[in-house]
Amino acid sequence: MAFLQRVSRIAPTLRSLSAQRPAMYYISERSVTFSDREKGEELVHFRKEDEKLLRKLLEKVKAQADKVDTKEAEDHAQSELSKLKSILGNYNVAEKDLKALMDWKHEA
């Protein structure tokens, strides 16, 4: 009984508050919510885009570093080539194929 009395006292206030919100408010709340799958797909998409941008940035930084310090870049390339030769030494791989492998490695 006491509960009904309290409800009846606040009922006009509740009615006036509910009348203040337009119907579109409820529709927009439902349309904004995403399912977990959609959130995951969105997250994967933006991470892939970020990875692409970071790869481009890394290429630019490497290109600038190679221009500034050509001796270090050449030494690094020779070091990589000698490591690749030691790995593929048993297979008699041609020099041009080794260089093509190194180019491919730096593309990816």
C-alpha positions in Angstrom: 0.0 0.0 0.0 2.8 2.4 0.9 4.5 1.6 -2.4 1.3 2.6 -4.4 1.1 5.9 -2.5 4.7 6.7 -3.3 4.2 5.8 -7.0 1.1 7.9 -7.2 2.9 10.9 -5.8 5.7 10.8 -8.3 3.6 9.7 -11.3 2.9 13.3 -12.5 6.6 14.0 -12.4 7.4 10.8 -14.4 4.8 11.7 -17.0 6.2 15.2 -17.5 9.8 13.9 -17.8 8.8 11.3 -20.3 6.9 13.9 -22.3 10.1 16.0 -22.6 12.0 13.4 -24.6 11.0 13.2 -28.3 10.3 9.8 -29.8 13.4 10.2 -32.1 15.6 10.0 -28.9 14.7 6.3 -28.5 15.2 5.5 -32.1 18.6 7.1 -32.3 19.7 5.2 -29.2 19.0 1.9 -30.9 20.5 2.8 -34.2 23.8 3.9 -32.6 24.5 0.7 -30.8 26.7 -1.8 -32.6 27.0 -5.5 -32.1 30.2 -7.0 -30.9 30.8 -8.3 -34.4 30.5 -4.9 -36.0 32.8 -3.4 -33.4 35.4 -6.1 -34.1 35.2 -5.6 -37.8 35.6 -1.9 -37.4 38.6 -2.4 -35.1 40.3 -4.8 -37.6 39.7 -2.4 -40.5 41.3 0.6 -38.7 44.2 -1.5 -37.5 44.9 -2.6 -41.1 44.7 1.0 -42.2 47.1 2.1 -39.4 49.5 -0.7 -40.4 49.5 0.5 -44.0 50.3 4.0 -43.0 53.0 3.0 -40.6 54.7 0.8 -43.3 54.7 3.8 -45.6 56.2 6.0 -42.9 58.9 3.3 -42.2 59.8 3.2 -45.9 60.2 7.0 -45.9 62.4 7.0 -42.8 64.6 4.2 -44.2 65.0 6.0 -47.5 66.0 9.2 -45.7 68.5 7.2 -43.5 70.0 5.5 -46.6 70.5 8.9 -48.2 72.2 10.4 -45.2 74.4 7.4 -44.2 75.2 5.6 -47.5 78.1 3.7 -46.0 76.0 2.2 -43.2 73.2 1.3 -45.6 75.7 -0.5 -47.9 77.3 -2.3 -45.0 73.9 -3.4 -43.8 72.9 -4.7 -47.3 76.1 -6.6 -47.6 75.6 -8.1 -44.1 72.1 -9.2 -45.1 73.3 -10.7 -48.3 76.0 -12.7 -46.6 73.5 -14.1 -44.1 71.2 -15.1 -46.9 74.1 -16.8 -48.7 75.0 -18.8 -45.6 71.4 -20.0 -45.3 71.0 -20.9 -49.0 74.7 -21.9 -49.6 73.8 -25.6 -50.1 71.4 -24.9 -52.9 73.6 -23.1 -55.5 71.4 -20.1 -55.9 72.5 -17.5 -58.5 73.6 -14.1 -57.4 70.8 -12.3 -59.2 68.2 -14.6 -57.5 69.8 -13.7 -54.1 69.4 -10.0 -54.9 65.8 -10.6 -56.1 65.1 -12.3 -52.7 66.6 -9.3 -50.9 64.5 -6.9 -52.9 61.4 -9.0 -52.2 62.2 -9.0 -48.5 62.4 -5.2 -48.4 59.1 -4.8 -50.3 57.0 -6.8 -47.9 
